Amino acid sequence: MADMNTAARKKAAAKGQAMPGGRFPIRNRADLENAIRAVGRVQPPTEEARSKVRRFIIQRAKALGASDAVPDTWSADGSLKS
């Protein structure tokens, strides 16, 4: 993810490969794994914001055929399983 400039991030967002503004670009499995690790750094640091990012990551994982990379502790709605 770190190798993308602002223009590339915005282009990824336009294609649905990143969240609005180019946040959390996920073009491939490596980007997916990086995004999963980065969820804890979401700003603002609220559970609502993290859930939104987790939902996006789950969506991209399905699109990439990499649903197996999604942690078992994540629900489909982005919440954490108890």
C-alpha positions in Angstrom: 0.0 0.0 0.0 2.8 2.4 0.8 4.0 2.5 -2.8 0.9 4.2 -4.1 0.9 8.0 -4.7 -2.2 10.1 -4.3 -3.3 9.9 -7.9 -3.0 6.1 -7.9 -5.0 5.9 -4.7 -7.8 8.1 -6.2 -7.8 6.0 -9.3 -8.1 2.8 -7.2 -11.0 4.4 -5.3 -12.8 5.2 -8.6 -12.4 1.5 -9.6 -13.8 0.4 -6.2 -10.4 -1.0 -5.2 -10.0 1.6 -2.3 -12.3 3.4 0.1 -13.3 7.0 -0.8 -10.3 9.3 -0.9 -8.0 6.4 -1.7 -7.9 5.0 1.8 -7.1 1.3 2.2 -6.3 0.5 -1.4 -6.6 -3.3 -2.1 -5.4 -4.3 -5.5 -4.1 -7.8 -4.7 -3.6 -10.3 -1.8 -0.6 -8.5 -0.5 -2.6 -5.3 -0.2 -5.4 -7.2 1.4 -3.1 -8.7 4.1 -1.6 -5.2 4.8 -5.1 -3.7 5.1 -6.2 -6.4 7.6 -3.2 -5.6 9.7 -3.9 -1.8 9.5 -7.5 -1.9 10.7 -6.3 -1.0 14.2 -4.9 2.3 13.0 -8.2 3.5 11.5 -9.0 7.2 12.2 -11.2 8.1 14.0 -10.4 5.3 16.4 -14.0 4.1 16.9 -15.5 0.7 16.5 -17.9 2.2 13.9 -15.1 3.4 11.7 -13.2 0.0 12.1 -16.4 -1.9 11.2 -16.8 0.2 8.0 -13.2 -0.6 7.0 -13.6 -4.3 7.9 -16.8 -4.5 5.6 -14.8 -3.0 2.8 -11.9 -5.4 3.3 -14.3 -8.3 3.3 -15.9 -7.1 0.1 -12.5 -6.8 -1.6 -11.4 -10.2 -0.3 -14.4 -11.8 -2.0 -13.7 -9.9 -5.2 -10.1 -11.2 -5.1 -11.1 -14.8 -4.3 -9.2 -14.5 -1.0 -11.9 -14.8 1.6 -9.7 -17.2 3.4 -7.5 -14.3 4.4 -10.2 -12.6 6.4 -9.8 -13.3 10.1 -12.3 -15.8 11.6 -13.1 -13.2 14.3 -14.8 -10.8 11.8 -18.5 -11.0 11.1 -19.8 -10.3 7.6 -21.3 -7.0 8.9 -17.8 -5.8 10.0 -18.3 -6.3 13.7 -16.1 -8.6 15.8 -17.5 -12.0 16.8 -17.7 -12.4 20.6 
